[in-house]
Structure formats: structure tokens, C-alpha cells
Amino acid sequence: MPLRPRRPATLVAVLALGVALTALTGCSSTETGARAEAADGPSAAATSQSASGGSGPTGTSPIVFAFTCTVGNGPSVETYTTSSAVWEDGRTSCTAAPITGTVPSAQQQSALDAARGTATLEELAAGCAVSGTGPWRSPVKSTEQADLAAGLERYCPGHPDMDRLRDALAAHRG
């Protein structure tokens, strides 16, 4: 007996995954510049010498994430392939899991550098997906929170709460 999705939204998310695999390299953004920046980085297969002296293809492509978010206060979850879809649904609790890719894009690496070890790439991606909560609406009170905010600022420049994050970061820096 074939398994069928419990809800059409889940099926749509799964189908959208195939489309997203070819285009998504980080946080989705409504800003054209952010999309171009997200597209930077390695995306083609490379050929390299192995340790044994032979050569062969090694795939290098930017890391792409899927987001699993809780729905309400219950055990229900929804899976998304873009952070903008998560923003649209107003989710506040998500995790990110890599679904393809092997290396961070230039934008992702810049975000990791700005975060200074306070967050992994998965944590930055999950943080980018949520809105209306956490670092997006809270004051920055510590160096660690400032580093996380700086990482999120670079990771997802098109986030709907970006102005609030930048204000909190500016207030902390004085």
C-alpha cells in the first residue's frame, strides 16, 4: 500500500524540493542583490588528484537546506525548502538540515566568519528561517549575541525583521 501525504501542503513542499535543489544556496531573499550574492561560490564539479595519485571528479556545490518547523504548540511539523516560505507562514521554531551541497557558498562562509564560532551553518540557516522571535526581536546584550546577529545579517539580508536586527546590533555597538 503506497504511502500518501497527510496534507496537500506537505506534498507541495516535497515537490518544491526538486525545484529548489537547483536554485537555492542559502536564505531566500526578496532582494535581487541578495539572490546574486547567494549564487556566488562554488557550484561546478571539480577534478582533483586523490591521495593515491589518481584523478577523479569531486563534487563541490553550495549547501542547500530544508527547514522543519513546528506548527502551533502540538507535535505537528511542516517541511519547507525556502526560508521565505517559512516567513510567509510565520513559523518561530525550525531546524535546518542540509539536503544537498558540500561546501558553504561565499555568502554562507561570510556569515560563519561574522558569527565567530557562535553558530554552525545549520544554526544560522534555522535562525534565518524563523521570524518574529529570538534574535530578530530581542535586544543584543552580549558579545555572543552580537556575533550571532552579525552572522544572521550576512546570511539572510532579505529577512523581514532585518531592520530590527540591525537596530539591536547598532544599539549594542553604541
Backbone as ProteinMPNN parsed JSONL, in Angstrom:
{"seq_chain_A": "MPLRPRRPATLVAVLALGVALTALTGCSSTETGARAEAADGPSAAATSQSASGGSGPTGTSPIVFAFTCTVGNGPSVETYTTSSAVWEDGRTSCTAAPITGTVPSAQQQSALDAARGTATLEELAAGCAVSGTGPWRSPVKSTEQADLAAGLERYCPGHPDMDRLRDALAAHRG", "coords_chain_A": {"N_chain_A": [[0.84, -1.163, 0.0], [0.775, 2.099, -1.01], [2.369, 4.927, 0.49], [0.786, 7.921, 1.397], [0.802, 11.48, 1.411], [-0.236, 13.236, 4.348], [-1.268, 15.74, 4.227], [-2.024, 18.162, 1.702], [-0.244, 20.334, 1.655], [2.173, 19.313, 2.533], [2.857, 17.622, 0.423], [3.173, 19.512, -1.595], [5.388, 20.869, -0.569], [7.332, 18.847, -0.724], [7.427, 18.411, -3.496], [8.294, 20.919, -4.297], [10.835, 20.84, -3.363], [12.466, 19.536, -5.259], [12.624, 21.468, -7.274], [13.819, 23.537, -5.854], [16.344, 22.548, -5.313], [17.977, 23.11, -7.45], [18.309, 25.854, -7.41], [18.487, 27.122, -4.887], [20.71, 28.455, -2.471], [21.145, 29.308, 0.078], [19.708, 31.456, 2.436], [16.567, 32.463, 1.272], [15.767, 35.395, -0.513], [14.091, 38.499, -1.0], [15.381, 40.422, -2.261], [17.112, 41.41, -5.131], [19.913, 41.757, -5.258], [20.749, 40.265, -3.056], [20.048, 37.721, -3.872], [21.795, 37.371, -6.008], [24.21, 37.5, -4.615], [23.939, 35.235, -3.027], [24.165, 33.316, -4.93], [26.82, 33.254, -5.488], [29.954, 31.541, -5.219], [31.283, 28.162, -5.115], [29.989, 26.027, -7.598], [30.217, 24.171, -9.515], [31.292, 20.957, -10.697], [34.452, 19.695, -9.718], [37.722, 18.612, -10.669], [40.127, 16.658, -9.109], [43.31, 15.606, -7.734], [43.616, 12.52, -6.147], [44.652, 11.181, -2.951], [46.021, 8.896, -3.573], [47.121, 9.423, -5.98], [45.623, 9.148, -8.264], [43.18, 10.556, -10.501], [39.972, 12.124, -10.323], [36.496, 13.021, -10.458], [35.307, 15.363, -8.09], [32.599, 16.439, -6.353], [31.609, 19.756, -5.848], [29.509, 21.933, -4.43], [27.303, 24.591, -3.398], [25.875, 24.491, -0.101], [22.615, 23.469, 0.538], [19.605, 23.931, 2.311], [16.843, 22.305, 3.989], [13.93, 23.077, 5.852], [12.501, 22.206, 8.921], [9.702, 22.803, 10.695], [7.891, 23.553, 13.67], [4.364, 23.392, 14.117], [2.146, 25.394, 15.576], [1.453, 24.58, 19.007], [1.546, 21.884, 19.216], [2.563, 18.481, 18.286], [2.807, 18.541, 15.552], [4.544, 19.052, 12.48], [5.979, 20.93, 9.779], [7.513, 20.875, 6.612], [9.806, 22.837, 4.797], [11.265, 24.305, 1.85], [12.382, 26.727, 1.364], [13.441, 29.671, 3.055], [11.849, 31.905, 2.802], [9.307, 30.865, 2.434], [8.851, 29.86, 4.946], [8.828, 32.245, 6.399], [6.54, 33.371, 5.353], [4.575, 31.726, 6.43], [4.905, 32.328, 9.07], [6.421, 30.92, 11.029], [8.044, 30.083, 14.114], [9.789, 28.329, 15.25], [12.186, 26.332, 14.127], [14.234, 23.833, 12.542], [17.2, 23.256, 10.641], [18.341, 21.297, 7.962], [20.918, 20.023, 5.966], [20.374, 19.392, 2.538], [21.536, 19.076, 0.134], [24.667, 19.651, -1.517], [28.113, 20.532, -0.761], [29.968, 22.347, 0.185], [30.196, 25.504, 1.901], [28.605, 28.383, 0.463], [29.915, 31.528, -0.809], [28.521, 33.546, 0.514], [27.444, 32.12, 2.695], [29.834, 31.33, 3.971], [30.851, 33.837, 4.658], [28.941, 34.603, 6.522], [29.368, 32.667, 8.507], [31.963, 33.403, 9.252], [31.464, 35.966, 10.31], [29.888, 35.27, 12.488], [31.69, 34.17, 14.202], [32.145, 31.6, 15.372], [29.986, 31.258, 17.092], [27.768, 30.044, 16.118], [26.702, 27.286, 14.117], [26.599, 26.477, 10.585], [24.144, 25.249, 10.073], [22.679, 26.176, 12.266], [22.636, 28.932, 11.743], [21.186, 28.909, 9.34], [18.719, 27.88, 10.238], [18.062, 29.896, 12.049], [17.752, 31.99, 10.285], [15.447, 31.233, 8.98], [13.27, 31.527, 10.74], [10.986, 33.993, 12.096], [9.96, 36.986, 13.854], [10.744, 36.387, 16.452], [13.214, 35.483, 18.958], [16.571, 36.318, 18.089], [15.757, 38.159, 16.22], [13.928, 39.898, 17.294], [14.814, 40.657, 19.764], [16.784, 42.51, 22.169], [20.325, 43.041, 21.73], [22.587, 41.841, 23.937], [25.047, 40.792, 24.633], [28.43, 39.853, 23.716], [28.424, 37.42, 22.361], [25.763, 37.293, 21.438], [25.863, 39.474, 19.741], [27.708, 38.576, 17.831], [26.261, 36.414, 16.746], [24.066, 37.845, 15.693], [25.421, 39.382, 13.764], [26.258, 37.333, 12.063], [23.753, 36.353, 11.173], [22.85, 38.636, 9.881], [24.49, 38.744, 7.637], [23.937, 36.27, 6.508], [21.223, 36.196, 5.743], [20.138, 38.603, 4.162], [17.677, 39.551, 3.184], [15.73, 39.182, 5.106], [12.566, 39.527, 6.761], [12.584, 40.812, 9.272], [14.909, 42.237, 9.348], [15.592, 44.998, 9.695], [14.99, 45.434, 12.406], [16.841, 43.717, 13.63], [19.267, 44.882, 12.816], [19.026, 47.38, 14.068], [19.079, 46.592, 16.786], [21.637, 45.502, 16.897], [23.2, 47.747, 16.261], [22.562, 49.377, 18.467], [23.742, 47.91, 20.507], [26.437, 48.066, 19.809], [26.809, 50.721, 20.117]], "CA_chain_A": [[0.0, 0.0, 0.0], [1.647, 3.266, -1.073], [2.187, 5.969, 1.484], [0.303, 9.175, 0.831], [0.947, 12.575, 2.372], [-1.426, 13.507, 5.144], [-1.818, 17.029, 3.861], [-1.514, 18.647, 0.42], [0.879, 21.25, 1.849], [3.374, 18.502, 2.629], [3.166, 17.184, -0.932], [3.685, 20.68, -2.302], [6.738, 21.113, -0.072], [8.204, 17.809, -1.261], [7.6, 18.689, -4.916], [9.083, 22.139, -4.42], [12.198, 20.479, -3.036], [13.182, 19.262, -6.505], [12.876, 22.742, -7.936], [14.723, 24.323, -5.031], [17.687, 21.979, -5.332], [18.791, 23.709, -8.497], [18.446, 27.3, -7.304], [18.657, 27.645, -3.534], [22.052, 28.296, -1.902], [21.186, 29.893, 1.408], [18.425, 32.065, 2.734], [15.913, 33.126, 0.165], [15.657, 36.824, -0.298], [13.305, 39.206, -1.979], [16.252, 41.421, -2.852], [17.866, 40.885, -6.257], [21.325, 41.713, -4.899], [20.973, 39.151, -2.137], [19.998, 36.488, -4.665], [23.047, 37.272, -6.748], [25.248, 37.188, -3.645], [23.749, 33.848, -2.602], [24.562, 32.438, -6.027], [28.274, 33.199, -5.534], [30.546, 30.372, -4.579], [31.495, 27.026, -5.996], [28.779, 25.323, -7.973], [30.503, 23.214, -10.582], [32.111, 19.826, -10.277], [35.875, 19.937, -9.91], [38.536, 17.417, -10.764], [41.303, 16.817, -8.26], [44.138, 14.426, -7.537], [43.376, 11.855, -4.873], [45.864, 10.906, -2.186], [46.742, 7.787, -4.186], [47.714, 9.853, -7.234], [44.657, 9.101, -9.36], [42.315, 11.727, -10.564], [38.557, 11.816, -10.469], [35.665, 14.164, -10.12], [34.81, 15.562, -6.736], [31.541, 17.436, -6.463], [31.572, 20.871, -4.922], [28.379, 22.821, -4.678], [26.857, 25.221, -2.159], [24.993, 23.719, 0.764], [21.21, 23.864, 0.489], [18.919, 23.426, 3.493], [15.393, 22.187, 4.147], [13.568, 23.522, 7.193], [11.403, 21.506, 9.575], [9.202, 23.771, 11.668], [6.716, 23.14, 14.434], [3.108, 24.063, 13.789], [1.43, 25.588, 16.832], [2.066, 24.024, 20.22], [1.47, 20.432, 19.198], [3.66, 17.729, 17.699], [2.799, 18.659, 14.096], [5.639, 19.777, 11.846], [5.86, 21.206, 8.357], [8.829, 20.981, 5.995], [9.895, 23.895, 3.793], [12.509, 24.308, 1.09], [12.93, 28.081, 1.342], [13.142, 30.437, 4.262], [10.743, 32.83, 2.535], [8.058, 30.128, 2.668], [8.71, 29.803, 6.408], [8.435, 33.594, 6.816], [5.144, 33.559, 4.943], [3.724, 31.0, 7.38], [5.125, 32.871, 10.409], [6.933, 29.916, 11.97], [9.011, 30.631, 15.071], [10.65, 27.267, 15.757], [12.577, 25.49, 12.996], [15.583, 23.295, 12.429], [17.649, 23.195, 9.253], [19.158, 20.125, 7.651], [21.412, 20.106, 4.594], [19.771, 18.409, 1.639], [22.47, 18.889, -0.97], [25.824, 20.532, -1.459], [29.247, 20.038, 0.015], [30.764, 23.441, 0.74], [29.432, 26.748, 2.05], [28.736, 29.412, -0.57], [30.646, 32.698, -0.316], [27.642, 34.215, 1.477], [27.388, 31.288, 3.891], [31.126, 31.419, 4.653], [30.916, 35.175, 5.243], [28.086, 34.569, 7.715], [30.091, 31.886, 9.518], [33.071, 34.23, 9.728], [30.901, 37.035, 11.137], [29.362, 34.67, 13.719], [32.865, 33.877, 15.04], [32.034, 30.346, 16.111], [28.831, 31.193, 17.99], [26.706, 29.269, 15.476], [27.054, 26.467, 12.962], [25.86, 26.852, 9.383], [22.773, 24.774, 10.274], [22.023, 27.082, 13.21], [22.381, 30.182, 11.035], [20.097, 28.671, 8.391], [17.48, 27.771, 11.019], [17.787, 31.23, 12.556], [17.283, 32.803, 9.16], [14.104, 30.803, 8.58], [12.223, 31.991, 11.659], [10.792, 35.442, 12.203], [9.111, 37.41, 14.959], [11.191, 35.807, 17.711], [14.653, 35.345, 19.182], [17.479, 37.417, 17.772], [15.111, 39.112, 15.322], [13.094, 40.845, 18.035], [15.377, 40.847, 21.109], [17.98, 43.362, 22.232], [21.62, 42.371, 21.765], [23.122, 42.171, 25.265], [26.36, 40.2, 24.875], [29.29, 39.69, 22.55], [27.951, 36.239, 21.636], [24.548, 37.676, 20.72], [26.284, 40.373, 18.663], [28.303, 37.743, 16.786], [25.16, 35.705, 16.098], [23.327, 38.825, 14.897], [26.254, 39.71, 12.605], [26.174, 36.189, 11.158], [22.421, 36.351, 10.554], [22.776, 39.796, 8.994], [25.142, 38.364, 6.374], [23.354, 35.048, 5.936], [19.897, 36.393, 5.139], [19.911, 40.045, 4.088], [16.292, 39.871, 2.84], [14.825, 38.759, 6.172], [11.559, 40.563, 7.047], [12.888, 41.504, 10.528], [16.301, 42.689, 9.286], [15.754, 46.339, 10.28], [15.005, 45.292, 13.867], [18.114, 43.101, 13.997], [20.318, 45.892, 12.641], [18.857, 48.373, 15.139], [19.55, 46.0, 18.04], [23.075, 45.374, 16.786], [23.742, 49.1, 16.346], [22.419, 49.842, 19.853], [24.741, 47.213, 21.309], [27.766, 48.569, 19.453], [26.865, 52.102, 20.608]], "C_chain_A": [[0.893, 1.236, 0.0], [1.317, 4.265, 0.017], [1.733, 7.24, 0.791], [0.46, 10.264, 1.867], [-0.356, 12.836, 3.095], [-2.065, 14.815, 4.743], [-1.241, 17.46, 2.516], [-0.314, 19.567, 0.574], [2.193, 20.489, 1.928], [3.797, 18.032, 1.244], [3.747, 18.337, -1.73], [5.118, 20.962, -1.874], [7.722, 20.104, -0.646], [8.459, 18.051, -2.747], [8.462, 19.924, -5.133], [10.558, 21.868, -4.132], [13.017, 20.234, -4.293], [13.533, 20.528, -7.25], [13.925, 23.529, -7.166], [16.154, 23.811, -5.089], [18.573, 22.64, -6.375], [19.059, 25.186, -8.292], [18.829, 27.814, -5.931], [20.067, 27.41, -3.013], [22.175, 28.874, -0.51], [19.811, 30.408, 1.726], [17.846, 32.647, 1.47], [15.777, 34.587, 0.506], [14.789, 37.437, -1.359], [14.134, 40.274, -2.67], [17.1, 40.793, -3.941], [19.343, 40.762, -5.923], [21.642, 40.546, -3.986], [20.935, 37.83, -2.882], [21.294, 36.301, -5.429], [24.183, 36.902, -5.814], [25.158, 35.735, -3.214], [24.204, 32.881, -3.675], [26.079, 32.356, -6.161], [28.762, 31.917, -4.892], [30.629, 29.212, -5.537], [30.196, 26.32, -6.322], [29.01, 24.292, -9.066], [31.328, 22.067, -10.023], [33.563, 20.133, -10.595], [36.585, 18.607, -10.006], [39.784, 17.638, -9.932], [42.071, 15.512, -8.185], [43.8, 13.806, -6.198], [44.707, 11.587, -4.197], [46.678, 9.793, -2.823], [47.335, 8.164, -5.532], [46.754, 9.802, -8.4], [43.828, 10.364, -9.382], [40.88, 11.272, -10.75], [37.738, 13.008, -10.064], [35.306, 14.182, -8.642], [33.79, 16.682, -6.812], [31.698, 18.52, -5.414], [30.419, 21.76, -5.335], [27.934, 23.408, -3.354], [25.866, 24.35, -1.393], [23.597, 24.321, 0.722], [20.494, 23.184, 1.648], [17.421, 23.261, 3.265], [15.108, 22.531, 5.606], [12.38, 22.731, 7.71], [10.963, 22.386, 10.741], [7.987, 23.214, 12.393], [5.525, 24.001, 14.03], [2.322, 24.178, 15.084], [2.192, 25.004, 17.998], [2.08, 22.507, 20.246], [2.663, 19.783, 18.539], [3.74, 17.856, 16.172], [3.979, 19.485, 13.605], [5.321, 19.956, 10.367], [7.276, 21.352, 7.819], [8.769, 21.998, 4.867], [11.232, 23.801, 3.078], [13.098, 25.7, 0.937], [12.565, 28.795, 2.637], [11.993, 31.404, 4.016], [9.387, 32.146, 2.711], [7.787, 30.008, 4.168], [8.238, 31.165, 6.915], [6.963, 33.818, 6.519], [4.184, 32.883, 5.918], [3.945, 31.438, 8.832], [5.601, 31.852, 11.431], [8.01, 30.523, 12.862], [9.943, 29.574, 15.648], [10.952, 26.29, 14.622], [13.978, 24.935, 13.195], [15.917, 23.256, 10.948], [18.516, 21.958, 9.084], [19.629, 20.245, 6.207], [20.779, 19.012, 3.738], [20.63, 18.172, 0.408], [23.624, 19.862, -0.785], [26.893, 20.021, -0.523], [30.078, 21.126, 0.664], [29.892, 24.678, 0.914], [29.647, 27.67, 0.847], [29.549, 30.558, 0.019], [29.819, 33.43, 0.736], [27.575, 33.431, 2.781], [28.699, 31.374, 4.669], [31.302, 32.779, 5.316], [30.098, 35.239, 6.531], [28.763, 33.79, 8.84], [31.239, 32.694, 10.112], [32.567, 35.317, 10.672], [30.398, 36.496, 12.474], [30.469, 34.249, 14.681], [32.711, 32.647, 15.92], [30.851, 30.247, 17.053], [27.689, 30.38, 17.408], [27.282, 28.456, 14.332], [26.264, 26.969, 11.755], [24.396, 26.425, 9.493], [22.008, 25.7, 11.209], [21.728, 28.439, 12.57], [21.22, 30.03, 10.055], [18.758, 28.596, 9.124], [17.085, 29.135, 11.583], [17.26, 32.155, 11.484], [15.839, 32.461, 8.802], [13.006, 31.37, 9.465], [12.112, 33.509, 11.628], [9.913, 35.735, 13.408], [9.529, 36.913, 16.318], [12.706, 35.902, 17.822], [15.47, 36.546, 18.777], [16.842, 38.487, 16.883], [14.312, 40.176, 16.074], [13.648, 41.173, 19.422], [16.547, 41.815, 21.069], [19.24, 42.505, 22.253], [22.304, 42.814, 23.056], [24.521, 41.625, 25.522], [27.149, 40.121, 23.571], [28.828, 38.505, 21.71], [26.684, 36.549, 20.838], [24.884, 38.608, 19.559], [26.897, 39.58, 17.512], [27.231, 36.965, 16.029], [24.371, 36.65, 15.196], [24.107, 39.206, 13.645], [26.232, 38.574, 11.587], [24.837, 36.131, 10.439], [22.266, 37.501, 9.568], [23.4, 39.472, 7.631], [24.464, 37.179, 5.703], [22.048, 35.33, 5.2], [19.517, 37.863, 5.083], [18.471, 40.435, 3.752], [15.28, 39.515, 3.905], [13.836, 39.877, 6.511], [11.806, 41.342, 8.347], [14.297, 42.097, 10.536], [16.498, 44.07, 9.913], [15.818, 46.283, 11.797], [16.331, 44.712, 14.351], [19.239, 44.126, 13.896], [20.23, 46.978, 13.71], [19.397, 47.857, 16.462], [21.072, 45.869, 18.039], [23.758, 46.741, 16.902], [23.665, 49.643, 17.776], [23.459, 49.188, 20.75], [26.147, 47.787, 21.07], [27.946, 50.024, 19.889], [27.197, 53.05, 19.569]], "O_chain_A": [[1.694, 1.41, 0.919], [0.164, 4.433, 0.414], [2.238, 7.591, -0.275], [0.279, 10.024, 3.06], [-1.44, 12.68, 2.532], [-3.274, 14.99, 4.898], [-0.087, 17.156, 2.217], [0.558, 19.582, -0.296], [3.217, 20.969, 1.442], [4.987, 18.047, 0.928], [4.717, 18.154, -2.466], [5.971, 21.261, -2.71], [8.836, 20.473, -1.016], [9.591, 17.909, -3.209], [9.273, 19.962, -6.059], [11.428, 22.595, -4.61], [14.159, 20.686, -4.378], [14.629, 20.645, -7.798], [14.821, 24.124, -7.765], [17.089, 24.595, -4.925], [19.788, 22.719, -6.198], [19.953, 25.735, -8.935], [19.453, 28.871, -5.834], [20.578, 26.293, -3.097], [23.283, 28.91, 0.024], [18.824, 29.81, 1.297], [18.562, 33.261, 0.68], [15.683, 34.964, 1.674], [14.749, 36.959, -2.492], [13.642, 40.957, -3.568], [17.739, 39.764, -3.718], [19.968, 39.76, -6.269], [22.686, 39.908, -4.126], [21.698, 36.916, -2.568], [21.831, 35.195, -5.49], [25.033, 36.084, -6.165], [26.181, 35.07, -3.052], [24.588, 31.751, -3.373], [26.585, 31.485, -6.868], [28.048, 31.29, -4.109], [30.104, 29.274, -6.648], [29.391, 26.045, -5.432], [28.073, 23.614, -9.488], [31.983, 22.206, -8.991], [33.87, 20.754, -11.613], [36.11, 17.597, -9.488], [40.428, 18.682, -10.034], [41.553, 14.448, -8.527], [43.708, 14.52, -5.2], [45.766, 11.75, -4.804], [47.895, 9.739, -2.643], [47.982, 7.337, -6.173], [47.05, 10.373, -9.45], [43.783, 11.128, -8.418], [40.612, 10.186, -11.264], [38.236, 13.913, -9.394], [35.038, 13.146, -8.034], [34.103, 17.77, -7.294], [31.897, 18.232, -4.234], [30.373, 22.27, -6.454], [28.153, 22.808, -2.302], [25.117, 23.572, -1.984], [23.425, 25.533, 0.853], [20.737, 22.012, 1.938], [16.812, 23.972, 2.465], [15.941, 22.302, 6.483], [11.368, 22.598, 7.021], [11.741, 22.675, 11.65], [7.166, 22.503, 11.814], [5.665, 25.166, 13.658], [1.878, 23.169, 15.633], [3.421, 24.938, 17.985], [2.574, 21.907, 21.201], [3.663, 20.444, 18.26], [4.667, 17.319, 15.566], [4.365, 20.478, 14.221], [4.508, 19.233, 9.79], [8.145, 21.897, 8.5], [7.819, 22.026, 4.085], [12.208, 23.285, 3.624], [14.21, 25.841, 0.429], [11.514, 28.548, 3.228], [11.234, 31.697, 4.94], [8.417, 32.797, 3.1], [6.636, 30.049, 4.604], [7.349, 31.236, 7.764], [6.232, 34.384, 7.332], [3.106, 33.408, 6.199], [3.245, 30.968, 9.729], [5.211, 31.925, 12.596], [8.79, 31.369, 12.425], [10.808, 29.899, 16.462], [10.087, 25.52, 14.207], [14.793, 25.5, 13.923], [15.023, 23.228, 10.102], [19.319, 21.619, 9.953], [18.83, 20.537, 5.318], [20.664, 17.861, 4.159], [20.461, 17.168, -0.284], [23.545, 20.788, 0.022], [26.645, 19.211, 0.37], [30.822, 20.853, 1.606], [28.947, 24.879, 0.152], [30.742, 27.725, 0.286], [29.842, 30.561, 1.214], [30.361, 33.886, 1.743], [27.643, 34.02, 3.86], [28.681, 31.478, 5.896], [31.842, 32.865, 6.419], [30.517, 35.856, 7.51], [28.732, 34.212, 9.997], [31.463, 32.673, 11.323], [33.171, 35.564, 11.715], [30.475, 37.191, 13.488], [30.203, 33.999, 15.856], [33.107, 32.659, 17.086], [30.716, 29.244, 17.755], [26.737, 30.055, 18.118], [28.225, 28.879, 13.663], [25.361, 27.794, 11.898], [23.505, 27.153, 9.057], [20.831, 25.982, 10.984], [20.68, 29.03, 12.831], [20.371, 30.915, 9.951], [17.773, 29.185, 8.677], [15.905, 29.487, 11.591], [16.414, 33.008, 11.75], [15.091, 33.335, 8.363], [11.915, 31.664, 8.978], [13.025, 34.209, 11.191], [9.215, 34.858, 13.916], [8.748, 37.003, 17.265], [13.387, 36.345, 16.897], [15.104, 37.68, 19.087], [17.348, 39.607, 16.808], [14.052, 41.249, 15.529], [13.005, 41.901, 20.179], [17.227, 41.929, 20.049], [19.22, 41.374, 22.739], [22.571, 43.999, 23.254], [25.128, 41.963, 26.538], [26.606, 40.297, 22.48], [28.838, 38.575, 20.481], [26.549, 36.118, 19.693], [24.252, 38.534, 18.505], [26.635, 39.878, 16.346], [27.287, 36.867, 14.804], [24.044, 36.299, 14.063], [23.519, 39.34, 12.572], [26.192, 38.822, 10.382], [24.787, 35.886, 9.234], [21.619, 37.349, 8.532], [22.882, 39.888, 6.594], [24.421, 37.093, 4.476], [21.801, 34.755, 4.14], [18.678, 38.323, 5.858], [18.081, 41.571, 4.02], [14.078, 39.542, 3.639], [14.217, 41.048, 6.545], [11.275, 42.442, 8.499], [14.826, 42.425, 11.598], [17.494, 44.283, 10.604], [16.608, 47.0, 12.413], [16.879, 45.157, 15.359], [20.073, 44.224, 14.797], [21.257, 47.444, 14.203], [20.087, 48.579, 17.181], [21.719, 46.099, 19.061], [24.782, 46.867, 17.573], [24.6, 50.295, 18.243], [23.998, 49.831, 21.65], [26.93, 47.966, 22.003], [29.07, 50.509, 20.019], [27.28, 54.25, 19.832]]}, "name": "protein", "num_of_chains": 1, "seq": "MPLRPRRPATLVAVLALGVALTALTGCSSTETGARAEAADGPSAAATSQSASGGSGPTGTSPIVFAFTCTVGNGPSVETYTTSSAVWEDGRTSCTAAPITGTVPSAQQQSALDAARGTATLEELAAGCAVSGTGPWRSPVKSTEQADLAAGLERYCPGHPDMDRLRDALAAHRG"}
